[in-house]
């Protein structure tokens, strides 16, 4: 069956003298793909029926770089997750703020910049107070 799997289920069933459904079941049981060479449609072996993969991810799964199951689980998590209220494009993955990671980091950077501006304003205040004290001392002498 493995040697002639490129012929497809219909032709294999005729050669083996079995029904098409029994050939498909045996191929599934032994993890043999009955897809004809060059055909890119249908599910990949091991791919859950709940998700469809686009062409780039499909090539990675076929080549063995990634697992279809892992990709589909991640796609389900992202589909179920709420979108970020700031950008509305990405899933909200940071539970503490309810934002996506990019927007969360941008807000953190803005908060840090505000703290730095506050520190700079305090320095300016203290330097102006010191200048005023120096001017008063020089006026007294």
VMD Tcl script that draws the C-alpha trace (Angstrom):
set ca {
  {0.00 0.00 0.00}
  {2.80 2.43 0.90}
  {4.62 1.83 -2.40}
  {1.53 2.61 -4.51}
  {-0.04 5.26 -2.29}
  {0.33 7.93 -5.00}
  {-2.28 6.15 -7.12}
  {-5.07 7.21 -4.77}
  {-7.77 5.32 -2.91}
  {-9.84 4.39 -5.97}
  {-7.04 2.76 -7.92}
  {-5.58 1.06 -4.84}
  {-9.00 -0.39 -4.03}
  {-9.26 -1.80 -7.57}
  {-5.74 -3.28 -7.44}
  {-6.20 -4.81 -3.98}
  {-9.76 -5.99 -4.56}
  {-11.04 -4.10 -1.52}
  {-13.58 -1.33 -1.00}
  {-12.49 2.31 -1.14}
  {-13.50 2.88 2.47}
  {-11.42 -0.10 3.70}
  {-8.37 1.18 1.78}
  {-8.84 4.65 3.31}
  {-9.25 3.17 6.78}
  {-6.11 1.03 6.43}
  {-4.14 4.01 5.11}
  {-5.30 6.10 8.04}
  {-4.47 3.33 10.52}
  {-0.93 2.98 9.11}
  {-0.52 6.76 8.61}
  {-0.12 6.49 4.84}
  {-1.11 9.46 2.73}
  {-3.19 8.64 -0.34}
  {-2.76 12.11 -1.78}
  {-1.52 12.25 -5.34}
  {1.86 13.88 -5.94}
  {1.63 17.66 -6.24}
  {-1.90 17.94 -4.80}
  {-2.01 20.62 -2.09}
  {-5.61 20.41 -0.91}
  {-7.15 18.54 1.97}
  {-5.90 17.90 5.47}
  {-2.31 16.98 6.24}
  {-1.76 13.83 8.28}
  {-2.01 14.75 11.95}
  {-3.83 18.03 11.29}
  {-6.95 18.48 13.43}
  {-10.15 19.04 11.47}
  {-10.94 22.15 13.49}
  {-8.47 24.43 11.69}
  {-7.21 25.18 8.21}
  {-3.62 26.10 7.48}
  {-2.47 28.68 4.95}
  {0.13 27.79 2.31}
  {3.27 28.97 4.18}
  {2.43 27.11 7.39}
  {1.34 24.09 5.38}
  {4.78 23.84 3.73}
  {6.46 23.96 7.16}
  {4.19 21.20 8.46}
  {4.79 19.00 5.41}
  {8.56 19.47 5.68}
  {8.44 18.55 9.39}
  {9.64 21.89 10.81}
  {6.55 22.32 12.99}
  {3.69 20.18 14.23}
  {0.21 20.79 12.83}
  {-1.35 20.05 16.20}
  {0.69 22.76 17.95}
  {-0.10 25.32 15.25}
  {-3.83 24.55 15.40}
  {-3.89 24.80 19.21}
  {-2.19 28.18 19.03}
  {-4.63 29.36 16.34}
  {-7.57 28.31 18.55}
  {-6.12 30.19 21.54}
  {-5.63 33.32 19.46}
  {-9.12 33.02 17.96}
  {-10.71 32.65 21.42}
  {-8.68 35.45 23.00}
  {-10.11 38.94 23.19}
  {-8.51 41.53 20.95}
  {-6.37 44.31 22.33}
  {-8.45 47.43 23.13}
  {-5.59 49.74 22.07}
  {-4.83 48.46 18.57}
  {-7.75 46.08 17.92}
  {-5.53 43.91 15.71}
  {-3.78 41.44 17.99}
  {-5.07 39.15 20.75}
  {-4.81 40.49 24.30}
  {-2.15 38.21 25.75}
  {-0.99 40.18 28.82}
  {-3.54 39.33 31.51}
  {-2.38 42.03 33.91}
  {-3.30 44.90 31.57}
  {-5.61 43.20 29.06}
  {-3.46 44.39 26.13}
  {-1.35 42.68 23.49}
  {2.35 42.47 24.27}
  {3.31 45.27 21.87}
  {0.79 47.77 23.27}
  {1.68 46.68 26.82}
  {5.35 47.43 26.17}
  {4.50 50.78 24.57}
  {2.50 51.80 27.64}
  {5.34 50.73 29.92}
  {7.78 52.81 27.88}
  {5.47 55.83 28.11}
  {5.20 55.38 31.88}
  {8.98 55.20 32.22}
  {9.38 58.33 30.10}
  {6.91 60.17 32.36}
  {8.92 59.15 35.43}
  {12.11 60.40 33.76}
  {10.42 63.73 32.91}
  {9.28 64.04 36.53}
  {12.83 63.44 37.74}
  {14.15 66.06 35.30}
  {11.51 68.57 36.46}
  {12.52 68.00 40.12}
  {16.16 68.59 39.19}
  {15.20 71.82 37.45}
  {13.17 72.90 40.49}
  {16.03 72.22 42.89}
  {18.59 73.95 40.69}
  {16.35 77.04 40.45}
  {15.87 77.02 44.24}
  {19.64 76.79 44.72}
  {20.15 79.66 42.30}
  {17.60 81.73 44.23}
  {19.33 80.95 47.55}
  {22.72 81.91 46.06}
  {21.30 85.15 44.72}
  {19.80 86.02 48.13}
  {23.11 85.26 49.92}
  {25.05 87.40 47.47}
  {22.52 90.22 47.91}
  {23.00 90.08 51.73}
  {26.75 90.37 51.57}
}
mol new
graphics top color blue
foreach p $ca { graphics top sphere $p radius 0.5 }
foreach p [lrange $ca 0 end-1] q [lrange $ca 1 end] { graphics top cylinder $p $q radius 0.2 }
display resetview
